[in-house]
């Protein structure tokens, strides 16, 4: 990795000076810190890392430099399900995909040669010429699974999560309303929409249901085994 980073520094200096990019010294300091940061960074998180290293740069300058680094192939921009732009290293000739935890936001990089070969076979079978691809798998990481509550109100379940209804609470009126909708203890339920506000959309089998947030508090669910 040191050899790769050394090559990246040389290429950065050559290209940025060749293109007469201004404030080269500040941008090079940014590159050094960026290469040392083995994580996906946002403009704000990189600003904090730089500040911790006593490097004071405006966030606008940091964003501009990251965009230049993407343009010249030193960084790659990703916009995951949270909508926030993340930047990561882009080392030529290397490719990886991502697993994103929808609970804590952790981003895990992975590479699987068999999966890459299978993707190539699939696109070839369609007579398709693949230029690039990106795989993002959303779920819950191992650490969050360990700390996840065994029972929780439906309102706390993450979008895309599959759970089992464990109990219906809140009095006879609320239970009867839920039962009349077709929801039963033991049903396997998929959370279609839960954006933290407004109604939830869930599905049991091929049937969709719309629940208010108050009613969603009365459906107690647990993780699917």
C-alpha positions, 0 to 999 in steps of 0.5 A: 500500500505504501508503494501505491500511495507513493505512486499516487503522490507522484502522479498527483504532483505531476498532473496538478502542476501540469494543469497549473492548479492553484494552491498546490501545497494546500491540495497536496497536504489534503492528499496526504491526509486523504491517503492516510484515512482508510475510510469513506469521508464526507467534506465535513469529516475530512475537515475535522480530520484536517483540523485535528492535524492542525491543517486549517482549510475552508470546507469550500476549498476541501470540497473543490479539491475532492472534486478535482481529485475525482476528476483526475482519478485519485478519489471516487464519489459515492452517494449511498442511501443516506443521500450524503456524498462520501469520498474514497480512494480510487486506486487504478486497477482495483475495484470493490463493492460496498455493504452499508449498515442502515442502522449505524451507517458503517460502510464495509468494502468487499471484493469477491472474484467469483461474483465479479466473474458471474457479473461478467458472464451475465452481461455477456449473456445479454450481449452487453458490454459493461463499462463499469458497475457498482454494487451496494448491499444494504442491511445490518452489520454484525455489531448492530445485530448483536445489540439489536433489541429482540422486541421493539415497536414497528416504528423502530424497524428500519426500512427494508428490514424483515421482522415478525409480529410478536404482539399487538398492544394498546388496548382492545380498540387498537388491537381490533383495528389491527386485526381487522386490517389483516395483521396477526401475531406471527406474520412475517412483515417487510418494512417498505417505507419508514423515513422517520416521519409520516406513515409507514408502509409495510407488506405481509406477503403480497399485501401492503398496509399503511400505518400511522406512526401512532398505530405503528407503536402498537405493533411489537416486532422481533427480528426474523430468525 
